[in-house]
Amino acid sequence: MNKINFKPLVLVVVTAVLLSSCAGLNKMKKNADQIKFKVNPELLEAHAGDVNLAIDSRFPAKYFDKKATLVATPVLKFEGGEKTFAPVTVQGENVEANNKVIGYTNGGNVSYKNSVGYDKSMSKSELYLNITASKGSKTVDFEPIKIADGVLATSEMIVNFPKAIIGVTREANTTGKYDPNIDAFMRVVPDEMMADIHYLINRSDVRKDETGKTDVVALEDYTKKANEDENVKLKRVEIAAYASPDGSIDLNTDLAAKRKETSSKFLAEKLKAAGVDIELKTKYTPEDWDGFKKLLEESNIQDKELILRVLSMYNDPEVREREIKNLSETFTDVADEILPQLRRAKMTTSVEVTGKSDEELKAAAKSDASSLNPAELLYAATLFENLKDQLSVYNSFMNVYPEDWRGPNNAGYVTVKMMKYADAKPLFEKADKLKNNEAIVQNNLGAVALNADDAENAEILFGAAAGAGDEVNYNMGIISVKKAEYDKAVRYFSKYKDVNTAVAKIMAGDNNGALRDLEAFDHEGCFMKEYLKAVIGARTAKENLLFDSLKAACDIKAEMKTKAKNDMEFAKYFENAKFKAIVD
């Protein structure tokens, strides 16, 4: 029996299968131009630091081999490198896998979305699809298919220089007098001094031991010096006489009037002897009910709340007078501590003190900072135009007033204006320790974080700074642009007009509003201002605006020529003679 050699037959079959596989894959490669790709948007854009890619593709009928698998990888190619997006895999209807299936008879659609981090080198780039088809062990690489250009990156032109806030106090001044530790600097400072002459019950004569009291003598001296000092204006001297509310209304009226006369006579004689020529303002109050309530509230008398509650039930002065007498018999502290203080004449001298001139303040800030109060020293710093001089004054403030948070905060504020955010950070941290949770300081810490690209922490800090000033909203506007929330950014930027507000409006589609902001931005010699105007010119087909502004930007900063050459905002003009003349 003859033996049959099967080896040549197997070789023929295997070769036929391989040729069949290659033929199917090569046909798909040859007809790759039949696949339709739509990129949305057609020109890639950078948003929130990423380049987002969306592709809708259509495979035609009778294109996709039933046993084939296709892997497509979008690649963004640019000078000096490339960036690869995530691959997508599709398969024929007879492939046993879990990828998107493309039918042979009717073809099919594939939608794809992915993103990569933006790099400024991507501005002038091209998007290709690298495709590899496989069938069994055989693979075929398609020629790369160009499907888009990119990347528009105007959103990345946001200037990450968040705003700091200079330190001011938010404490309420309840003293009724100027306090340099609370109030802002005042050139003319109101001041006053008060003294009381007390009377015995039912008496109106001025006793000698009252006129010699320390506060009365001090008032006389204060008034005399105010009258003589050229930097002090004596505004008025007032006398208000009172009777305690435990007598009858008729008696108290007569008694308060007499006390007004005797105290006025005493003070008028003293001022005349001191050479003070001023008309006394006088008044009297028969029943010092308000004074009674105030003193009782401030006292340590037991049941004072009960006493006040009972007395407040009576509006009739005579009834209230009777009840006070009754209470005084029960609560001897009321008779001994409260009522005697109400039998008085209150004398008040009010003045206006004119402080140092600007030149005097500047000189003192440099030579003897300790001679100035906090408000004066903080104000003096603002009189210097040079930032180094301002910083020097704030450093002096920190030495003289080490517990005042405004010193390190304001030193940090100037350091930020010098664009030294990292150097400002420890200063703001020191201010935060001195006054924890101060909204101004929270904003400033947020500004440092944002400048260091820690937008997440910065946003938390800006939230804690709500109400500190418009600067907080401006800083939130920067964050909103970085998050591609352009409409929100426009709202945050509403109080400002500069290059950042223009970027936000351009990205929100308001080119006219962006142009108005740039025209209103009073910053001579700003290349960004002119460059963004050129971008608006390109977007709105206003060629005069485009070419004039682009030339101005390149004249100010020659490096903008290279940027413009690669900026897809000007893609339509890359071959334009005027454009070339500007950027070459």
Legacy VTK file of the C-alpha trace (Angstrom):
# vtk DataFile Version 3.0
C-alpha trace
ASCII
DATASET POLYDATA
POINTS 584 float
0.000 0.000 0.000
1.375 3.402 -1.017
1.811 6.007 1.776
0.342 9.473 1.231
2.436 12.478 2.309
0.042 15.090 3.880
2.688 17.737 4.636
2.450 19.552 1.283
-1.337 19.603 1.604
-1.235 21.094 5.118
1.233 23.708 3.927
-1.072 24.633 1.071
-4.082 24.938 3.419
-2.180 27.044 5.968
-0.834 29.270 3.239
-4.317 29.711 1.821
-5.683 30.683 5.245
-2.903 33.193 5.816
-3.350 34.669 2.374
-7.072 34.884 3.021
-6.432 36.723 6.341
-3.978 39.095 4.744
-6.335 39.734 1.884
-9.144 40.726 4.301
-6.916 43.007 6.364
-5.233 44.559 3.348
-8.637 45.292 1.844
-9.635 47.112 5.052
-6.369 49.040 4.922
-6.829 49.908 1.243
-10.377 51.152 1.825
-9.632 53.031 5.074
-10.547 56.280 3.331
-14.152 55.057 3.349
-14.303 55.384 7.137
-15.825 58.749 8.054
-14.498 60.639 11.071
-16.030 63.731 12.617
-14.112 65.529 15.372
-16.097 67.838 17.639
-15.013 70.586 17.769
-13.144 70.465 14.463
-10.263 72.406 16.006
-9.246 70.929 19.352
-9.415 73.208 22.389
-7.804 73.287 25.813
-10.185 73.622 28.761
-9.438 73.231 32.467
-5.902 72.128 31.644
-7.003 69.285 29.375
-7.480 68.729 25.661
-10.799 66.959 25.275
-11.332 64.797 22.206
-14.670 63.597 20.844
-14.792 61.545 17.612
-17.855 60.150 15.864
-16.875 57.542 13.264
-18.874 55.648 10.636
-17.783 52.321 9.115
-19.486 51.706 5.753
-21.425 48.583 4.781
-19.373 45.552 3.686
-16.171 47.092 4.988
-15.481 45.405 8.292
-14.210 41.829 8.030
-16.326 39.558 10.214
-13.263 38.062 11.900
-11.151 41.190 12.179
-10.311 43.318 15.190
-9.303 46.959 14.818
-7.448 49.075 17.381
-7.458 52.868 16.759
-5.218 55.194 18.785
-5.571 58.986 18.463
-2.181 60.712 18.611
-1.631 64.456 18.815
1.664 65.253 17.087
3.548 68.493 17.565
7.053 69.811 17.229
9.252 68.023 19.704
6.836 65.289 20.728
3.423 63.683 20.690
0.644 62.872 23.100
-1.285 59.623 22.885
-4.953 59.319 23.778
-6.446 56.064 25.056
-6.945 53.464 22.282
-10.351 52.163 21.262
-10.977 48.608 20.023
-13.785 47.439 17.686
-14.395 43.979 16.216
-16.143 42.092 13.494
-19.331 40.225 14.205
-17.659 36.780 14.382
-14.935 37.737 16.857
-15.434 36.299 20.329
-14.575 39.284 22.552
-16.351 42.122 24.356
-15.520 45.081 22.143
-17.875 47.245 20.130
-19.145 45.152 17.180
-19.247 46.506 13.627
-21.524 44.504 11.363
-20.405 43.454 7.897
-23.693 43.972 6.083
-24.675 47.376 7.471
-21.457 48.712 8.963
-21.734 50.710 12.194
-20.973 53.806 14.251
-18.468 54.343 17.034
-18.402 57.334 19.426
-15.207 58.078 21.308
-14.304 60.515 24.078
-11.049 60.967 25.893
-8.686 63.673 27.088
-5.017 64.347 27.728
-3.296 67.017 29.769
-2.530 70.206 27.868
1.035 71.225 27.119
1.866 74.562 25.522
3.841 72.723 22.810
0.501 71.400 21.511
-0.631 74.783 20.190
0.394 74.006 16.627
-0.313 70.317 16.238
-2.099 67.689 14.171
-4.338 64.856 15.305
-3.774 61.468 13.691
-5.355 58.052 14.074
-2.938 55.149 14.227
-4.884 52.000 13.273
-3.846 48.364 13.587
-6.105 45.604 12.260
-5.665 41.942 13.237
-7.135 38.637 12.227
-5.903 35.575 13.999
-2.131 35.962 14.291
-1.850 38.368 11.368
-1.731 42.146 11.865
-1.651 45.063 9.456
-0.801 48.689 10.294
-2.749 51.338 8.383
-1.202 54.535 7.195
-1.800 57.204 9.899
-4.954 59.172 9.146
-5.001 62.909 9.895
-8.410 63.897 11.248
-7.981 67.324 12.933
-5.744 70.265 13.737
-5.207 71.760 17.165
-5.041 73.134 19.783
-6.850 76.392 20.600
-5.417 77.354 23.978
-6.689 80.868 24.727
-8.209 79.647 27.994
-4.689 78.876 29.177
-3.745 82.554 28.866
-5.344 83.313 32.228
-2.785 85.172 34.333
-2.400 83.326 37.634
-1.654 86.341 39.800
-4.440 86.268 42.428
-5.035 89.371 44.493
-4.091 89.853 48.134
-5.916 92.257 50.465
-4.282 94.865 52.667
-5.068 94.529 56.358
-7.797 96.583 57.954
-9.623 95.930 61.199
-13.161 94.561 61.372
-13.658 95.170 65.093
-16.444 97.482 66.179
-15.428 100.609 68.046
-17.809 100.832 71.002
-15.773 103.326 73.024
-17.251 106.450 71.446
-13.700 107.734 71.013
-11.084 107.309 68.306
-8.929 104.222 68.854
-5.834 103.851 66.611
-5.858 100.098 67.220
-9.360 99.848 65.750
-10.010 102.796 63.445
-8.373 103.665 60.156
-6.007 106.613 59.970
-7.666 109.979 60.515
-5.875 113.261 59.867
-8.256 115.097 62.183
-9.038 112.993 65.240
-11.996 113.773 67.520
-11.330 113.497 71.227
-13.027 114.457 74.460
-12.664 114.406 78.224
-15.381 114.179 80.868
-15.600 114.864 84.587
-18.460 114.756 87.092
-19.336 117.037 89.991
-21.509 115.064 92.427
-24.105 116.602 94.777
-25.617 115.558 98.039
-29.226 114.428 98.014
-31.637 117.341 97.445
-28.701 119.804 97.308
-27.338 121.968 94.467
-24.320 123.689 95.998
-20.878 122.811 94.578
-18.704 121.368 97.312
-14.992 122.110 97.530
-13.991 118.474 97.827
-15.722 117.871 94.461
-13.992 120.714 92.607
-10.584 119.470 93.710
-11.067 115.932 92.422
-8.485 114.566 89.995
-10.872 114.238 87.031
-12.207 117.788 87.472
-8.695 119.293 87.647
-7.666 117.171 84.633
-10.646 118.492 82.632
-9.681 122.087 83.418
-6.083 121.422 82.303
-7.194 119.523 79.177
-9.465 122.405 78.120
-6.755 124.994 78.775
-4.145 123.108 76.700
-6.616 122.506 73.869
-7.263 126.227 73.737
-3.526 126.969 73.507
-2.362 124.205 71.110
-2.417 125.247 67.435
-2.894 121.615 66.375
-6.002 121.259 68.530
-9.352 122.854 67.841
-11.573 123.386 70.882
-15.029 122.473 69.577
-17.305 122.817 72.610
-17.632 122.572 76.376
-20.919 121.124 77.640
-22.572 120.735 81.037
-25.447 118.329 81.623
-27.010 118.360 85.088
-29.185 115.555 86.513
-31.302 114.529 89.442
-31.727 110.927 90.544
-35.148 109.389 89.730
-36.128 108.821 93.358
-37.614 112.292 93.965
-40.817 113.898 92.789
-40.812 115.275 89.274
-41.316 118.867 90.453
-38.527 118.651 92.992
-36.160 117.008 90.512
-36.873 119.589 87.819
-36.011 122.448 90.143
-33.023 120.588 91.581
-31.516 119.683 88.161
-31.943 123.276 86.955
-30.119 124.655 90.001
-27.313 122.106 89.620
-26.894 123.249 85.999
-26.534 126.858 87.199
-24.032 126.152 89.990
-21.828 123.831 87.890
-21.886 126.243 84.946
-20.855 129.136 87.194
-18.003 127.091 88.639
-16.622 125.970 85.279
-17.097 129.364 83.596
-14.990 131.024 86.305
-12.257 128.397 85.979
-12.088 128.723 82.179
-12.061 132.518 82.337
-9.137 132.392 84.747
-7.344 130.056 82.319
-7.948 132.429 79.415
-10.422 130.141 77.654
-13.105 132.156 75.883
-15.893 129.780 74.865
-19.643 129.726 75.360
-20.800 126.849 77.551
-23.540 124.582 76.238
-25.861 123.606 79.085
-28.862 121.386 79.690
-30.517 119.525 82.573
-32.511 116.317 82.985
-34.967 116.114 85.942
-35.029 112.330 86.127
-31.989 110.341 85.005
-33.850 107.118 84.341
-31.465 106.047 81.559
-28.481 106.612 83.831
-30.165 104.576 86.560
-30.715 101.623 84.222
-27.156 101.763 82.886
-25.526 101.851 86.313
-27.783 99.088 87.635
-27.016 96.869 84.627
-23.270 97.367 85.184
-23.467 96.730 88.935
-23.048 93.551 90.945
-26.300 94.060 92.852
-28.276 90.870 93.385
-31.640 90.670 91.660
-30.767 93.631 89.414
-32.638 91.978 86.510
-35.734 91.663 88.705
-35.480 95.304 89.785
-35.179 96.510 86.197
-38.026 94.293 85.038
-40.328 95.620 87.764
-39.435 99.268 87.198
-39.789 98.938 83.423
-43.466 98.132 83.920
-44.155 101.757 84.884
-44.127 104.602 82.379
-45.493 107.209 84.784
-42.469 109.018 86.345
-44.259 109.567 89.653
-45.220 105.899 89.989
-41.686 104.837 89.037
-40.234 107.317 91.567
-42.391 105.761 94.309
-41.309 102.258 93.361
-37.625 103.247 93.333
-38.012 104.581 96.875
-39.652 101.352 97.945
-36.918 99.285 96.309
-34.220 101.444 97.893
-35.535 100.561 101.302
-35.398 96.878 100.451
-32.211 96.907 98.390
-29.882 99.213 100.283
-27.218 98.794 97.582
-29.446 100.752 95.217
-29.623 103.662 97.652
-25.945 103.504 98.587
-24.275 102.705 95.228
-26.554 103.748 92.388
-28.539 106.825 93.337
-25.622 108.976 94.611
-23.862 108.643 91.248
-26.885 110.140 89.473
-26.900 113.354 91.506
-24.375 115.094 89.305
-23.352 117.575 86.670
-21.404 116.025 83.795
-18.827 118.333 82.189
-17.498 117.442 78.706
-14.798 119.097 76.595
-14.747 118.064 72.920
-11.819 118.790 70.593
-10.407 117.941 67.165
-6.716 117.073 67.021
-4.911 117.660 63.712
-2.193 115.045 63.288
1.162 115.021 61.537
1.477 115.969 57.885
2.253 113.306 55.269
5.881 114.362 55.143
6.151 114.237 58.940
4.606 110.767 58.968
6.989 109.502 56.261
9.991 110.880 58.088
8.910 109.378 61.412
8.157 106.001 59.807
11.736 105.848 58.546
13.542 107.297 61.570
11.394 106.611 64.633
8.522 104.222 63.904
7.772 103.791 67.602
6.705 107.452 67.809
3.663 106.692 65.638
0.509 104.908 66.730
-0.634 101.860 64.712
-3.035 103.804 62.486
-0.415 106.446 61.709
2.268 103.881 60.877
-0.022 101.821 58.660
-1.058 104.974 56.822
2.553 106.152 56.504
3.414 102.951 54.606
0.890 103.818 51.902
2.568 107.206 51.310
5.615 105.526 49.758
5.367 104.653 46.061
8.328 102.289 46.112
7.326 98.790 47.215
10.634 98.245 49.013
9.988 101.352 51.116
6.473 100.137 51.925
7.841 96.763 52.972
10.428 98.470 55.166
7.694 100.361 57.033
5.624 97.217 57.553
8.723 95.436 58.873
9.129 98.303 61.351
5.449 97.945 62.268
6.023 94.267 63.103
8.898 95.239 65.409
6.955 98.008 67.192
3.577 96.209 67.315
4.464 92.481 67.212
0.994 91.324 68.305
-0.898 93.188 65.572
-1.809 90.891 62.665
-1.868 93.782 60.206
1.928 94.031 60.241
2.786 90.620 58.748
-0.359 90.624 56.627
0.495 93.920 54.988
4.135 92.944 54.563
2.832 89.851 52.756
0.489 92.019 50.691
3.427 94.097 49.412
5.467 90.945 48.798
2.642 89.619 46.603
2.663 92.904 44.660
6.347 92.172 44.075
5.196 88.831 42.608
6.968 86.903 45.374
4.089 84.694 46.475
6.284 82.041 48.099
7.997 84.700 50.225
4.600 86.075 51.268
3.354 82.720 52.542
5.137 82.707 55.959
4.045 86.303 56.547
0.389 85.432 55.976
0.781 82.339 58.163
2.136 84.553 60.954
-0.826 86.914 60.542
-3.169 83.930 60.751
-1.635 82.874 64.072
-2.084 86.377 65.467
-5.709 86.560 64.343
-7.086 83.182 63.446
-9.874 82.986 60.862
-9.578 86.636 59.830
-11.235 86.701 56.393
-8.594 88.981 54.860
-5.818 86.605 55.860
-7.771 83.592 54.578
-8.004 85.244 51.173
-4.296 85.967 51.169
-3.394 82.399 52.091
-5.689 81.304 49.270
-3.893 83.621 46.843
-0.582 81.980 47.725
-2.070 78.503 47.291
-3.644 79.381 43.940
-0.417 80.868 42.621
1.263 77.563 43.542
-1.424 75.747 41.480
-3.142 74.315 44.561
-6.570 75.390 43.345
-8.430 72.906 45.541
-7.047 74.299 48.815
-7.273 77.856 47.495
-10.989 77.480 46.822
-11.580 76.348 50.417
-9.676 79.349 51.746
-11.578 81.766 49.490
-14.795 80.284 50.843
-13.618 81.153 54.369
-12.791 84.673 53.135
-16.324 85.494 51.979
-17.100 89.160 52.499
-13.475 90.247 52.826
-13.553 92.219 49.579
-13.984 92.126 45.814
-10.541 90.545 45.577
-12.009 87.256 46.822
-14.425 87.162 43.892
-11.617 88.028 41.472
-9.575 85.101 42.764
-12.588 82.802 42.441
-12.863 84.025 38.850
-9.364 82.700 38.139
-10.345 79.334 39.613
-13.532 79.279 37.517
-11.560 79.812 34.294
-9.193 77.029 35.315
-12.253 74.797 35.788
-13.661 75.874 32.390
-16.665 77.497 34.137
-16.486 80.601 31.983
-19.938 82.090 32.633
-19.337 81.801 36.371
-15.926 83.429 35.951
-17.515 86.391 34.149
-19.828 86.923 37.125
-16.969 86.716 39.608
-14.945 89.221 37.557
-17.814 91.727 37.305
-16.067 94.471 39.347
-12.870 94.325 37.281
-11.663 94.990 33.731
-8.323 93.467 32.774
-6.757 90.692 30.707
-8.224 87.930 32.885
-11.767 89.275 32.599
-11.217 89.474 28.843
-10.090 85.830 28.662
-13.212 84.773 30.562
-15.480 86.722 28.224
-13.743 85.432 25.099
-14.229 81.870 26.303
-17.848 82.643 27.202
-18.425 83.896 23.646
-18.661 87.614 24.492
-15.951 89.031 22.215
-17.370 92.558 22.310
-17.446 92.554 26.109
-13.872 91.250 26.182
-12.743 94.036 23.868
-14.429 96.663 26.062
-12.614 95.305 29.110
-9.258 95.427 27.330
-9.821 98.994 26.132
-10.743 100.007 29.691
-7.684 98.256 31.162
-5.396 101.189 31.920
-2.080 99.407 31.766
0.221 100.989 29.232
2.707 98.639 27.583
0.824 95.414 28.372
1.601 92.879 25.632
-1.189 90.583 26.867
-3.746 93.333 26.376
-2.701 93.815 22.750
-2.364 90.095 22.022
-5.866 89.333 23.266
-7.219 92.199 21.154
-5.557 90.480 18.170
-7.270 87.200 19.130
-10.623 88.986 19.179
-9.789 90.514 15.784
-9.149 87.036 14.368
-12.323 85.590 15.890
-14.499 88.423 14.582
-12.748 88.828 11.187
-11.710 92.417 12.030
-8.366 92.398 10.294
-7.350 95.956 11.216
-7.826 95.104 14.889
-5.974 91.820 14.398
-2.911 93.196 12.613
-2.586 96.479 14.550
-2.921 94.776 17.936
-0.659 91.844 17.049
2.054 94.222 15.862
1.742 96.216 19.093
2.029 93.039 21.177
5.102 91.854 19.256
6.718 95.289 19.488
6.280 95.236 23.266
7.476 91.652 23.633
9.271 90.001 20.719
8.596 86.505 22.106
4.958 86.922 21.075
6.004 86.457 17.449
6.840 82.817 18.130
3.607 82.320 20.040
1.522 83.873 17.255
3.175 81.667 14.621
1.916 78.594 16.460
-1.370 79.924 17.833
-4.312 78.239 16.108
-6.360 81.381 16.776
-4.508 82.769 13.743
-4.546 79.565 11.639
-6.466 81.278 8.821
-3.727 83.900 8.579
-0.607 81.746 8.729
-0.003 82.336 5.006
-1.188 85.949 5.017
1.543 88.386 3.931
0.710 90.973 6.627
0.671 88.307 9.303
4.020 86.936 8.153
5.542 90.408 8.077
4.585 90.888 11.737
5.704 87.525 13.127
8.790 86.797 10.996
LINES 1 585
584 0 1 2 3 4 5 6 7 8 9 10 11 12 13 14 15 16 17 18 19 20 21 22 23 24 25 26 27 28 29 30 31 32 33 34 35 36 37 38 39 40 41 42 43 44 45 46 47 48 49 50 51 52 53 54 55 56 57 58 59 60 61 62 63 64 65 66 67 68 69 70 71 72 73 74 75 76 77 78 79 80 81 82 83 84 85 86 87 88 89 90 91 92 93 94 95 96 97 98 99 100 101 102 103 104 105 106 107 108 109 110 111 112 113 114 115 116 117 118 119 120 121 122 123 124 125 126 127 128 129 130 131 132 133 134 135 136 137 138 139 140 141 142 143 144 145 146 147 148 149 150 151 152 153 154 155 156 157 158 159 160 161 162 163 164 165 166 167 168 169 170 171 172 173 174 175 176 177 178 179 180 181 182 183 184 185 186 187 188 189 190 191 192 193 194 195 196 197 198 199 200 201 202 203 204 205 206 207 208 209 210 211 212 213 214 215 216 217 218 219 220 221 222 223 224 225 226 227 228 229 230 231 232 233 234 235 236 237 238 239 240 241 242 243 244 245 246 247 248 249 250 251 252 253 254 255 256 257 258 259 260 261 262 263 264 265 266 267 268 269 270 271 272 273 274 275 276 277 278 279 280 281 282 283 284 285 286 287 288 289 290 291 292 293 294 295 296 297 298 299 300 301 302 303 304 305 306 307 308 309 310 311 312 313 314 315 316 317 318 319 320 321 322 323 324 325 326 327 328 329 330 331 332 333 334 335 336 337 338 339 340 341 342 343 344 345 346 347 348 349 350 351 352 353 354 355 356 357 358 359 360 361 362 363 364 365 366 367 368 369 370 371 372 373 374 375 376 377 378 379 380 381 382 383 384 385 386 387 388 389 390 391 392 393 394 395 396 397 398 399 400 401 402 403 404 405 406 407 408 409 410 411 412 413 414 415 416 417 418 419 420 421 422 423 424 425 426 427 428 429 430 431 432 433 434 435 436 437 438 439 440 441 442 443 444 445 446 447 448 449 450 451 452 453 454 455 456 457 458 459 460 461 462 463 464 465 466 467 468 469 470 471 472 473 474 475 476 477 478 479 480 481 482 483 484 485 486 487 488 489 490 491 492 493 494 495 496 497 498 499 500 501 502 503 504 505 506 507 508 509 510 511 512 513 514 515 516 517 518 519 520 521 522 523 524 525 526 527 528 529 530 531 532 533 534 535 536 537 538 539 540 541 542 543 544 545 546 547 548 549 550 551 552 553 554 555 556 557 558 559 560 561 562 563 564 565 566 567 568 569 570 571 572 573 574 575 576 577 578 579 580 581 582 583
